Amino acid sequence: MRRSPRPVTSKIDVTTPSRSGHGGPATVDLHRTRGLAPHEVTTRRAIPVTSLNRTIIDLADDPRTHLRAVLHQAEINRELDLTSLTAAVHNANAAAD
């Protein structure tokens, strides 16, 4: 007997400055932030996205995420830099204080 695949949510995560006045459509899980530093933003296919480190930090705050799988995939892709991630976590904690 084959097991059914886990359902995949159709929502996408979007991080936006807290000054934005409205929510997004039902297919968007909107996250607000005070701001993103230039090193926390990059582009993929001409779309601005958060950097890997910022994404990992954001995912760590949400118990619904699959952080372990994200870290594993980043390691497989040879994109995980633990020194850089540690510094980013330190900076995020300092900014939160």
VMD Tcl script that builds the backbone (N, CA, C; Angstrom):
set m [mol new atoms 291]
animate dup $m
set s [atomselect $m all]
$s set {name element resname resid chain x y z} {
  {N N MET 1 A 0.836 -1.167 0.000}
  {CA C MET 1 A 0.000 0.000 0.000}
  {C C MET 1 A 0.891 1.244 0.000}
  {N N ARG 2 A 0.637 2.141 -0.936}
  {CA C ARG 2 A 1.403 3.394 -0.991}
  {C C ARG 2 A 0.770 4.417 -0.077}
  {N N ARG 3 A 1.616 5.133 0.613}
  {CA C ARG 3 A 1.118 6.226 1.453}
  {C C ARG 3 A 0.902 7.448 0.589}
  {N N SER 4 A -0.122 8.176 0.907}
  {CA C SER 4 A -0.394 9.429 0.192}
  {C C SER 4 A 0.645 10.449 0.578}
  {N N PRO 5 A 1.075 11.279 -0.371}
  {CA C PRO 5 A 2.021 12.342 -0.011}
  {C C PRO 5 A 1.346 13.340 0.915}
  {N N ARG 6 A 2.174 13.966 1.735}
  {CA C ARG 6 A 1.640 15.001 2.623}
  {C C ARG 6 A 1.058 16.121 1.787}
  {N N PRO 7 A -0.039 16.711 2.261}
  {CA C PRO 7 A -0.598 17.828 1.500}
  {C C PRO 7 A 0.367 19.006 1.501}
  {N N VAL 8 A 0.453 19.654 0.383}
  {CA C VAL 8 A 1.325 20.806 0.244}
  {C C VAL 8 A 0.463 22.051 0.316}
  {N N THR 9 A 0.851 22.978 1.159}
  {CA C THR 9 A 0.094 24.207 1.264}
  {C C THR 9 A 0.294 25.037 0.005}
  {N N SER 10 A -0.748 25.719 -0.384}
  {CA C SER 10 A -0.633 26.559 -1.569}
  {C C SER 10 A -0.206 27.972 -1.206}
  {N N LYS 11 A -0.045 28.235 0.102}
  {CA C LYS 11 A 0.362 29.571 0.536}
  {C C LYS 11 A 1.854 29.786 0.323}
  {N N ILE 12 A 2.194 31.023 0.028}
  {CA C ILE 12 A 3.601 31.401 -0.024}
  {C C ILE 12 A 3.860 32.379 1.106}
  {N N ASP 13 A 5.084 32.411 1.592}
  {CA C ASP 13 A 5.469 33.326 2.662}
  {C C ASP 13 A 6.035 34.586 2.055}
  {N N VAL 14 A 5.573 35.734 2.571}
  {CA C VAL 14 A 6.058 37.034 2.115}
  {C C VAL 14 A 6.404 37.859 3.340}
  {N N THR 15 A 7.616 38.420 3.348}
  {CA C THR 15 A 8.033 39.326 4.417}
  {C C THR 15 A 7.990 40.734 3.869}
  {N N THR 16 A 7.370 41.628 4.628}
  {CA C THR 16 A 7.205 43.000 4.177}
  {C C THR 16 A 7.475 43.948 5.336}
  {N N PRO 17 A 7.884 45.187 5.057}
  {CA C PRO 17 A 8.086 46.144 6.140}
  {C C PRO 17 A 6.805 46.342 6.947}
  {N N SER 18 A 6.948 46.571 8.242}
  {CA C SER 18 A 5.786 46.688 9.118}
  {C C SER 18 A 4.908 47.875 8.765}
  {N N ARG 19 A 5.439 48.833 8.008}
  {CA C ARG 19 A 4.640 50.006 7.664}
  {C C ARG 19 A 3.600 49.727 6.586}
  {N N SER 20 A 3.664 48.550 5.968}
  {CA C SER 20 A 2.659 48.207 4.963}
  {C C SER 20 A 1.290 48.167 5.629}
  {N N GLY 21 A 0.309 48.727 4.985}
  {CA C GLY 21 A -0.983 48.915 5.620}
  {C C GLY 21 A -1.990 47.810 5.452}
  {N N HIS 22 A -1.796 46.885 4.535}
  {CA C HIS 22 A -2.844 45.891 4.299}
  {C C HIS 22 A -2.276 44.491 4.274}
  {N N GLY 23 A -3.171 43.533 4.435}
  {CA C GLY 23 A -2.780 42.137 4.358}
  {C C GLY 23 A -2.724 41.697 2.912}
  {N N GLY 24 A -2.267 40.506 2.710}
  {CA C GLY 24 A -2.172 39.987 1.350}
  {C C GLY 24 A -3.370 39.126 1.011}
  {N N PRO 25 A -3.354 38.559 -0.165}
  {CA C PRO 25 A -4.429 37.653 -0.560}
  {C C PRO 25 A -4.417 36.386 0.297}
  {N N ALA 26 A -5.466 35.604 0.206}
  {CA C ALA 26 A -5.597 34.393 1.017}
  {C C ALA 26 A -4.480 33.390 0.753}
  {N N THR 27 A -3.840 33.465 -0.397}
  {CA C THR 27 A -2.779 32.510 -0.740}
  {C C THR 27 A -1.412 32.934 -0.224}
  {N N VAL 28 A -1.369 34.045 0.524}
  {CA C VAL 28 A -0.107 34.578 1.033}
  {C C VAL 28 A -0.121 34.570 2.554}
  {N N ASP 29 A 0.939 34.034 3.156}
  {CA C ASP 29 A 1.138 34.103 4.600}
  {C C ASP 29 A 2.078 35.281 4.836}
  {N N LEU 30 A 1.522 36.395 5.278}
  {CA C LEU 30 A 2.256 37.651 5.377}
  {C C LEU 30 A 2.988 37.757 6.709}
  {N N HIS 31 A 4.277 38.093 6.647}
  {CA C HIS 31 A 5.102 38.315 7.835}
  {C C HIS 31 A 5.574 39.760 7.790}
  {N N ARG 32 A 5.610 40.399 8.922}
  {CA C ARG 32 A 6.029 41.799 8.972}
  {C C ARG 32 A 7.365 41.904 9.712}
  {N N THR 33 A 8.163 42.856 9.286}
  {CA C THR 33 A 9.455 43.097 9.910}
  {C C THR 33 A 9.700 44.592 9.963}
  {N N ARG 34 A 10.553 45.013 10.866}
  {CA C ARG 34 A 10.894 46.441 10.948}
  {C C ARG 34 A 11.653 46.895 9.722}
  {N N GLY 35 A 12.357 46.014 9.120}
  {CA C GLY 35 A 13.132 46.353 7.935}
  {C C GLY 35 A 14.123 45.257 7.626}
  {N N LEU 36 A 14.630 45.282 6.448}
  {CA C LEU 36 A 15.635 44.308 6.029}
  {C C LEU 36 A 16.896 45.066 5.637}
  {N N ALA 37 A 18.008 44.649 6.200}
  {CA C ALA 37 A 19.290 45.248 5.839}
  {C C ALA 37 A 19.661 44.781 4.426}
  {N N PRO 38 A 20.457 45.557 3.723}
  {CA C PRO 38 A 20.829 45.175 2.353}
  {C C PRO 38 A 21.416 43.763 2.245}
  {N N HIS 39 A 22.191 43.327 3.240}
  {CA C HIS 39 A 22.778 41.989 3.175}
  {C C HIS 39 A 21.756 40.873 3.441}
  {N N GLU 40 A 20.540 41.231 3.843}
  {CA C GLU 40 A 19.500 40.241 4.093}
  {C C GLU 40 A 18.600 40.014 2.876}
  {N N VAL 41 A 18.890 40.726 1.795}
  {CA C VAL 41 A 18.067 40.637 0.589}
  {C C VAL 41 A 18.946 40.259 -0.595}
  {N N THR 42 A 18.418 39.422 -1.438}
  {CA C THR 42 A 19.080 39.039 -2.674}
  {C C THR 42 A 18.004 38.922 -3.746}
  {N N THR 43 A 18.364 38.525 -4.932}
  {CA C THR 43 A 17.361 38.339 -5.973}
  {C C THR 43 A 17.475 36.933 -6.558}
  {N N ARG 44 A 16.331 36.371 -6.883}
  {CA C ARG 44 A 16.243 35.086 -7.569}
  {C C ARG 44 A 15.266 35.271 -8.714}
  {N N ARG 45 A 15.751 35.072 -9.933}
  {CA C ARG 45 A 14.907 35.248 -11.121}
  {C C ARG 45 A 14.248 36.627 -11.129}
  {N N ALA 46 A 15.054 37.629 -10.782}
  {CA C ALA 46 A 14.661 39.046 -10.794}
  {C C ALA 46 A 13.609 39.394 -9.743}
  {N N ILE 47 A 13.423 38.542 -8.742}
  {CA C ILE 47 A 12.475 38.807 -7.663}
  {C C ILE 47 A 13.273 38.998 -6.380}
  {N N PRO 48 A 13.041 40.107 -5.642}
  {CA C PRO 48 A 13.750 40.283 -4.373}
  {C C PRO 48 A 13.261 39.251 -3.343}
  {N N VAL 49 A 14.215 38.583 -2.720}
  {CA C VAL 49 A 13.919 37.569 -1.705}
  {C C VAL 49 A 14.887 37.745 -0.546}
  {N N THR 50 A 14.541 37.168 0.591}
  {CA C THR 50 A 15.466 37.243 1.718}
  {C C THR 50 A 16.620 36.272 1.486}
  {N N SER 51 A 17.766 36.620 2.053}
  {CA C SER 51 A 18.951 35.769 1.946}
  {C C SER 51 A 18.701 34.441 2.661}
  {N N LEU 52 A 19.544 33.463 2.383}
  {CA C LEU 52 A 19.410 32.162 3.037}
  {C C LEU 52 A 19.476 32.323 4.552}
  {N N ASN 53 A 20.448 33.095 5.046}
  {CA C ASN 53 A 20.572 33.270 6.495}
  {C C ASN 53 A 19.323 33.902 7.093}
  {N N ARG 54 A 18.795 34.941 6.465}
  {CA C ARG 54 A 17.596 35.605 6.979}
  {C C ARG 54 A 16.406 34.649 6.928}
  {N N THR 55 A 16.298 33.860 5.874}
  {CA C THR 55 A 15.207 32.898 5.768}
  {C C THR 55 A 15.285 31.871 6.887}
  {N N ILE 56 A 16.482 31.362 7.159}
  {CA C ILE 56 A 16.662 30.387 8.238}
  {C C ILE 56 A 16.276 31.003 9.580}
  {N N ILE 57 A 16.697 32.228 9.830}
  {CA C ILE 57 A 16.348 32.908 11.088}
  {C C ILE 57 A 14.833 33.076 11.191}
  {N N ASP 58 A 14.187 33.481 10.110}
  {CA C ASP 58 A 12.732 33.636 10.120}
  {C C ASP 58 A 12.035 32.298 10.370}
  {N N LEU 59 A 12.529 31.245 9.744}
  {CA C LEU 59 A 11.922 29.930 9.930}
  {C C LEU 59 A 12.101 29.419 11.358}
  {N N ALA 60 A 13.194 29.771 11.983}
  {CA C ALA 60 A 13.460 29.315 13.349}
  {C C ALA 60 A 12.427 29.871 14.327}
  {N N ASP 61 A 11.813 31.000 13.992}
  {CA C ASP 61 A 10.794 31.607 14.851}
  {C C ASP 61 A 9.418 30.975 14.695}
  {N N ASP 62 A 9.237 30.116 13.721}
  {CA C ASP 62 A 7.924 29.560 13.421}
  {C C ASP 62 A 7.936 28.050 13.624}
  {N N PRO 63 A 7.247 27.556 14.657}
  {CA C PRO 63 A 7.284 26.115 14.937}
  {C C PRO 63 A 6.621 25.258 13.859}
  {N N ARG 64 A 5.890 25.868 12.937}
  {CA C ARG 64 A 5.216 25.104 11.879}
  {C C ARG 64 A 6.156 24.734 10.736}
  {N N THR 65 A 7.334 25.300 10.713}
  {CA C THR 65 A 8.223 25.086 9.575}
  {C C THR 65 A 9.032 23.806 9.716}
  {N N HIS 66 A 9.648 23.449 8.643}
  {CA C HIS 66 A 10.504 22.270 8.602}
  {C C HIS 66 A 11.953 22.742 8.511}
  {N N LEU 67 A 12.406 23.388 9.573}
  {CA C LEU 67 A 13.735 23.989 9.591}
  {C C LEU 67 A 14.826 22.961 9.329}
  {N N ARG 68 A 14.712 21.794 9.910}
  {CA C ARG 68 A 15.740 20.760 9.728}
  {C C ARG 68 A 15.890 20.417 8.241}
  {N N ALA 69 A 14.777 20.297 7.525}
  {CA C ALA 69 A 14.822 19.974 6.092}
  {C C ALA 69 A 15.459 21.112 5.299}
  {N N VAL 70 A 15.162 22.352 5.679}
  {CA C VAL 70 A 15.749 23.507 4.986}
  {C C VAL 70 A 17.261 23.533 5.193}
  {N N LEU 71 A 17.700 23.318 6.425}
  {CA C LEU 71 A 19.134 23.292 6.711}
  {C C LEU 71 A 19.818 22.152 5.951}
  {N N HIS 72 A 19.182 20.995 5.921}
  {CA C HIS 72 A 19.749 19.848 5.211}
  {C C HIS 72 A 19.889 20.148 3.715}
  {N N GLN 73 A 18.850 20.730 3.125}
  {CA C GLN 73 A 18.905 21.037 1.691}
  {C C GLN 73 A 19.972 22.096 1.411}
  {N N ALA 74 A 20.088 23.095 2.279}
  {CA C ALA 74 A 21.121 24.120 2.102}
  {C C ALA 74 A 22.512 23.497 2.177}
  {N N GLU 75 A 22.671 22.521 3.051}
  {CA C GLU 75 A 23.960 21.833 3.154}
  {C C GLU 75 A 24.242 21.011 1.897}
  {N N ILE 76 A 23.237 20.301 1.403}
  {CA C ILE 76 A 23.405 19.518 0.175}
  {C C ILE 76 A 23.785 20.432 -0.987}
  {N N ASN 77 A 23.150 21.592 -1.061}
  {CA C ASN 77 A 23.422 22.548 -2.145}
  {C C ASN 77 A 24.727 23.305 -1.936}
  {N N ARG 78 A 25.410 23.014 -0.843}
  {CA C ARG 78 A 26.664 23.688 -0.489}
  {C C ARG 78 A 26.477 25.204 -0.362}
  {N N GLU 79 A 25.320 25.596 0.185}
  {CA C GLU 79 A 25.016 27.004 0.388}
  {C C GLU 79 A 25.086 27.396 1.862}
  {N N LEU 80 A 25.213 26.412 2.746}
  {CA C LEU 80 A 25.195 26.669 4.177}
  {C C LEU 80 A 26.583 27.054 4.668}
  {N N ASP 81 A 26.702 28.255 5.208}
  {CA C ASP 81 A 27.953 28.766 5.770}
  {C C ASP 81 A 27.685 29.012 7.252}
  {N N LEU 82 A 28.122 28.085 8.102}
  {CA C LEU 82 A 27.806 28.174 9.528}
  {C C LEU 82 A 28.407 29.402 10.194}
  {N N THR 83 A 29.561 29.837 9.755}
  {CA C THR 83 A 30.160 31.047 10.322}
  {C C THR 83 A 29.283 32.261 10.019}
  {N N SER 84 A 28.853 32.367 8.779}
  {CA C SER 84 A 27.988 33.466 8.368}
  {C C SER 84 A 26.627 33.381 9.060}
  {N N LEU 85 A 26.065 32.175 9.165}
  {CA C LEU 85 A 24.774 31.999 9.831}
  {C C LEU 85 A 24.866 32.356 11.310}
  {N N THR 86 A 25.932 31.949 11.970}
  {CA C THR 86 A 26.129 32.284 13.387}
  {C C THR 86 A 26.182 33.796 13.581}
  {N N ALA 87 A 26.905 34.488 12.718}
  {CA C ALA 87 A 26.977 35.954 12.797}
  {C C ALA 87 A 25.597 36.574 12.564}
  {N N ALA 88 A 24.835 36.029 11.613}
  {CA C ALA 88 A 23.506 36.557 11.328}
  {C C ALA 88 A 22.568 36.362 12.516}
  {N N VAL 89 A 22.660 35.218 13.174}
  {CA C VAL 89 A 21.838 34.964 14.371}
  {C C VAL 89 A 22.223 35.937 15.478}
  {N N HIS 90 A 23.525 36.141 15.662}
  {CA C HIS 90 A 23.994 37.098 16.673}
  {C C HIS 90 A 23.460 38.501 16.386}
  {N N ASN 91 A 23.533 38.916 15.133}
  {CA C ASN 91 A 23.032 40.250 14.753}
  {C C ASN 91 A 21.539 40.366 14.946}
  {N N ALA 92 A 20.803 39.298 14.620}
  {CA C ALA 92 A 19.346 39.316 14.785}
  {C C ALA 92 A 18.978 39.396 16.262}
  {N N ASN 93 A 19.702 38.679 17.110}
  {CA C ASN 93 A 19.439 38.743 18.542}
  {C C ASN 93 A 19.772 40.120 19.102}
  {N N ALA 94 A 20.862 40.717 18.643}
  {CA C ALA 94 A 21.254 42.047 19.116}
  {C C ALA 94 A 20.206 43.086 18.685}
  {N N ALA 95 A 19.667 42.949 17.479}
  {CA C ALA 95 A 18.667 43.895 16.983}
  {C C ALA 95 A 17.353 43.747 17.756}
  {N N ALA 96 A 17.075 42.537 18.235}
  {CA C ALA 96 A 15.824 42.286 18.966}
  {C C ALA 96 A 15.875 42.846 20.381}
  {N N ASP 97 A 17.074 43.038 20.907}
  {CA C ASP 97 A 17.210 43.532 22.302}
  {C C ASP 97 A 16.908 45.007 22.413}
}
mol reanalyze $m
mol bondsrecalc $m
mol representation Tube
mol addrep $m
